[in-house]
Amino acid sequence: MRIGIDGRELLGQPTGVGRYLANLCAEWTASAPYAGHELLLYTPRPARLPAHGTERTPGGARMTAVTVPGGGGFWWEQGSLPRRAAADGLDVFFGPGYSVPLGLRIPSVVTLHDVSFIAHPEWFGWREGPRRRWLAVRAAAAARTVVAVSDFSRQEILRHLDTAPDRVRVVHNGVTAPVAAKPRPASTAGAAGGPLILYVGALFARRRLPVLLAAFERVVRRLPGAELAIVGPDRTFPPEDLPGFAEAGGIGSRVTFLSYVGEAELAALYRRATVFAWLSEYEGFGLTPLEALAAGVPVVAGDIPVAREVYGRAARHVPVGDPAAVADALVEVLTRRDVRAGLLAEARPLLARYTWARAAAETFAILEGAAARRP
């Protein structure tokens, strides 16, 4: 089977969708069950192929990087890409990030990680919102199968898109620990550098960073040595001046903003962190809190349906709009070893279910099913 893949999200500094695709490709190319298949990874400029797994059976699918020159935007995806894909004898095409070339004459599969741009158009600009809605609606209609990354996301797709229920399949993401889990001290208050609260992920309005900063003001009053690190590119709309918010609250010197970090620096931040904060009010899955749990960092998460589905009792759930309640939860996790230990104990069986090997196998089966129905 020859599988074409839109690989644009692997270029530059990959974030959510790029990491999703990289992990799937690593499994497919490193595991024996996929031997004999071929992956054609299409990008508008040369891309570095995802690394193979280091502890898995070698000899999986063969991957070929295919450069289709162009800007990598809408006209590349809907013009240059399908013309090249049509000449490559593909059996199926995989769009890992919300869209596929609509003119393809072969079956396609698309992953819609969420439909926030439809459910909450106020979070998107006048150009991005309409473009994403237009593409997602048509990709869902054109694809043989739509992959949702959670049960919540599937229900949102069915609610907002005219898609038959039997065409929307749930494949939960996997998780890879950035660092090995580590034992935690009885109390981190007063430790060298102070206890660290960590947030990792793109900065979106839905992730309520102003609430986290307001909660952190209250935390600092009770734990003066506490620090907060916010890691991710700023994509807020309407724009939020988060550093200005921190300065106005008198906590500017206690908050670090990092737009992007490499894997080594990210691993160091997880090693240093005492608690991970995630106050998103809308997600399709929410991967970085699972990465935190895999690294041995307990999580305080917004109490929304998908957080209950994905993290279960392994997270301390809080109302996303209540800074006082968030602060109370953060202080409790920061100062009580028994609370941290209890959350991490709940995480162990949870993490065993979220493997990229399982996600890759389920996604590949969907691709095979779509290819089998090729006219």
Number of C-alpha atoms within 10 A of each C-alpha: 17 19 23 25 24 22 25 23 19 21 16 10 11 15 16 16 17 19 16 21 22 20 23 22 24 23 27 28 26 22 19 15 16 18 15 12 15 19 22 21 21 23 25 21 16 13 17 10 16 18 13 18 16 9 8 15 13 17 15 22 23 16 20 13 17 20 17 19 14 15 13 16 11 12 12 18 24 17 15 18 24 19 16 14 23 14 8 13 13 19 20 26 28 25 23 23 21 22 27 28 27 17 14 18 16 19 22 29 29 25 27 23 24 22 24 21 18 21 14 12 15 14 20 20 14 10 8 12 17 15 13 17 19 12 17 24 19 16 24 27 17 20 26 22 25 29 26 25 22 23 19 19 24 23 14 18 28 14 12 12 17 12 16 13 12 8 15 23 19 18 20 23 25 22 24 17 17 21 19 12 16 11 9 13 12 13 14 22 20 12 12 8 12 19 23 24 25 23 27 25 20 18 22 20 21 17 20 18 23 19 18 23 23 19 21 29 23 19 23 18 10 14 19 15 18 24 21 26 19 23 20 18 17 19 14 20 14 12 12 16 11 18 16 11 16 20 13 10 14 12 18 18 10 19 18 14 16 12 13 19 15 8 11 10 12 16 18 12 21 28 18 16 25 27 24 27 27 26 25 21 19 21 20 22 23 21 20 20 26 28 21 29 29 25 21 29 29 29 31 24 25 26 19 17 14 20 25 16 13 24 23 16 17 25 28 23 22 21 16 22 18 14 21 18 14 28 24 17 20 24 19 15 24 25 18 14 15 12 15 24 18 14 22 23 16 16 23 14 11 18 20 11 14 17 15 20 19 17 22 22 17 15 21 17 11 19 23 14 16 20 22 13 12 13 7
